[in-house]
Amino acid sequence: MPDTDTDQLRDPDQLRDPDQLRDPDQLRGVVAGFLRRHDRTGDRTAFLRARFDAGLAWVHHPVGLGGLGLPWHLQAVVDDEFTRAGAPDNRPRRNSIGLGMAAPTLLRHGTPQQQRRWLRPLWTGEEIWCQLFSEPDAGSDLAAVATGAERSGDGWLVDGQKVWTSLAHRARWAILLARTSSTGRRHAGLTYFVCDMTAPGVQVRPLRQMTGEAEFNEVFLTGVRLPDAMRIGEVGEGWQVARTTLMNERVAIGGRPLAREGGMIGVLADAWRRQPEIRRTGPHQDLLRLWVRAEAARLTALRLRQQLVAGQPGPEGSAVKLSFAELNQLISGLEIEVRGAAGLRHDDWTMRRPEEPDLLGRTATYRYLRARGNSIEGGTSEILRNVIAERVLGLPSEPRVDR
Ligand SMILES: Cc1cc2nc3c(=O)[nH]c(=O)nc-3n(C[C@H](O)[C@H](O)[C@H](O)COP(=O)(O)OP(=O)(O)OC[C@H]3O[C@@H](n4cnc5c(N)ncnc54)[C@H](O)[C@@H]3O)c2cc1C
C-alpha cells in the first residue's frame, strides 16, 4: 500500500492538557489560536491539511489521525467557530461516502498504517471515495455478493460487477465488499477491501437516473490486482466490517445536522410564505403536519447524534434514515401539488454529473424525482422497518433461508 508521510501535529495548542480541552471555552481558544496562525483566505487545501494536523478535523479521533481524543459532541463547537470565522470547509457533500462511511470504518477496523495513509486526504477532500457494495443480484441482501477476490501472490485478484455506485466517476478509492470463499455460511465468505479506482481493470460507466443526472455508475472489475495491505479486517470477516459502514451510512444519510426548517421542509415553507398564490386551506393543514414531523425528525436525529458520543451508531440510525426518506417523499409530493402546473415543469434533462449532489437544488420536479431514491439508497425502507422491528423493538424475526 502506498504510504505518505503524514505531518505530525505542529500547533502549540496540542500541548495543552487534553482534559482542559473538554471545556468548550478552552477548545474555542484553540480554534482561535489556529485561526491566528493560518491564513483562511489563502490556499484551501493547505488550510485544511493544517486543520487536520492540529486535530481539529474530527476531534473524537486519536491524536495524529485528525483528532484530539475528545468526546464526539465537541466537534460542533469546533465547526461553529470555523464557520463563524468564514474559514473554508471541506465541502462535505463532495465526499459524502468518504466522510460518512469510509472514515468511520477505517477508524474502527483499519490498521494504523491504513489510517495514516487514507484519513487525511479523505478529510481534506483531496481524495474522493465511493462504495462498491451493491451488485445486480445483491442490493439489500449483501450476503449474496458474488464479486470474487482470489488469492494471487501476495495479494488478490478481483472480478465482478457492481452497480449504483455513487461518485465512482470521481473517486480515487472505493470501499469494496467481495467474496473470498463460497463454502460455509454466505456472510462468512466475505472480505472487505479498499479498491484503487485507478487500477487497471476498473471500468466505470454512468447510469442515468430519472432526474436526468448520472450521480451513480456501473463498475466492472476485471482482474483487478489488490495488494493484501488493502484488506480491511480479517479474511472472511467482511460482513462485520460492512456492518460498521452500513450503520454509519444510515446516520450519514438520515441524521445530518440540520437547522430548524433545514432540508426540504424549509424549501416548501419558504415558498408558502413568499408566494400567496399557492396557499390553500387543505395543503395548509398538510404543510403544518409535515412541518411538525420534520421538526420531530430533526430533533430525534440531533438526540441520536448526541447519544453517539464516540461510540458506534446503533440500529436507531435506521429510524432516522427511514423518516428522512418518508418525509422527503411526502414533502416533495406536497410541493408539486401546491405549485400546480408550474410544479410539473422540469428545467433540463441534460445529463449532468453533479460534483456535489444537491437534493434541494433545482426545481420542484427535480426534488420530487430525486426523493424517490431516498427510500432505496442506504438500505430500503422495507429493510429498515425489519431492522427496527427486530433490533429496536425486539419483535420476532422473519424466517430466512440464510439463518
Ligand atoms: C440514489 C442511489 C444511490 C446509491 N448509491 C450506492 C452506492 O454508492 N454504492 C452502493 O453499493 N449502492 C448504492 N445504491 C444501491 C442501494 O444500496 C440498493 O439499491 C439497495 O440496497 C436496494 O438493493 P436493490 O436495488 O438490489 O433492491 P432489492 O434488494 O432487489 O430489493 C427490491 C425490493 O425488495 C425489498 N426487499 C428485499 N429484501 C427484503 C426483505 N428481507 N424484507 C422485506 N423487503 C425486502 C426491498 O426493500 C425492495 O423494495 C444506491 C441506490 C440509489 C437509489
The ligand as a Gaussian input file, in Angstrom:
#p B3LYP/6-31G(d) Opt

LIG

0 1
 C      -29.543000       7.136000      -5.365000
 C      -28.897000       5.818000      -5.020000
 C      -27.545000       5.779000      -4.732000
 C      -26.935000       4.563000      -4.414000
 N      -25.582000       4.559000      -4.173000
 C      -24.972000       3.390000      -3.919000
 C      -23.548000       3.351000      -3.733000
 O      -22.868000       4.381000      -3.800000
 N      -22.944000       2.180000      -3.504000
 C      -23.668000       1.024000      -3.414000
 O      -23.052000      -0.011000      -3.158000
 N      -25.016000       1.006000      -3.602000
 C      -25.671000       2.162000      -3.861000
 N      -27.041000       2.172000      -4.069000
 C      -27.759000       0.887000      -4.091000
 C      -28.685000       0.666000      -2.935000
 O      -27.971000       0.471000      -1.739000
 C      -29.557000      -0.535000      -3.309000
 O      -30.362000      -0.149000      -4.410000
 C      -30.413000      -1.006000      -2.174000
 O      -29.622000      -1.608000      -1.194000
 C      -31.509000      -1.982000      -2.630000
 O      -30.985000      -3.030000      -3.355000
 P      -31.634000      -3.462000      -4.765000
 O      -31.769000      -2.235000      -5.601000
 O      -30.820000      -4.603000      -5.278000
 O      -33.092000      -3.959000      -4.429000
 P      -33.508000      -5.392000      -3.874000
 O      -32.620000      -5.781000      -2.759000
 O      -33.642000      -6.325000      -5.045000
 O      -34.923000      -5.096000      -3.262000
 C      -36.091000      -4.967000      -4.074000
 C      -37.282000      -4.712000      -3.141000
 O      -37.478000      -5.850000      -2.264000
 C      -37.464000      -5.427000      -0.904000
 N      -36.848000      -6.456000      -0.055000
 C      -35.687000      -7.124000      -0.288000
 N      -35.430000      -7.974000       0.741000
 C      -36.439000      -7.797000       1.650000
 C      -36.742000      -8.371000       2.933000
 N      -35.949000      -9.271000       3.505000
 N      -37.853000      -7.944000       3.579000
 C      -38.674000      -7.014000       3.021000
 N      -38.448000      -6.461000       1.802000
 C      -37.350000      -6.834000       1.135000
 C      -36.619000      -4.172000      -0.897000
 O      -36.889000      -3.380000       0.211000
 C      -37.056000      -3.515000      -2.212000
 O      -38.264000      -2.817000      -2.053000
 C      -27.693000       3.371000      -4.391000
 C      -29.066000       3.405000      -4.684000
 C      -29.661000       4.609000      -5.000000
 C      -31.131000       4.605000      -5.324000

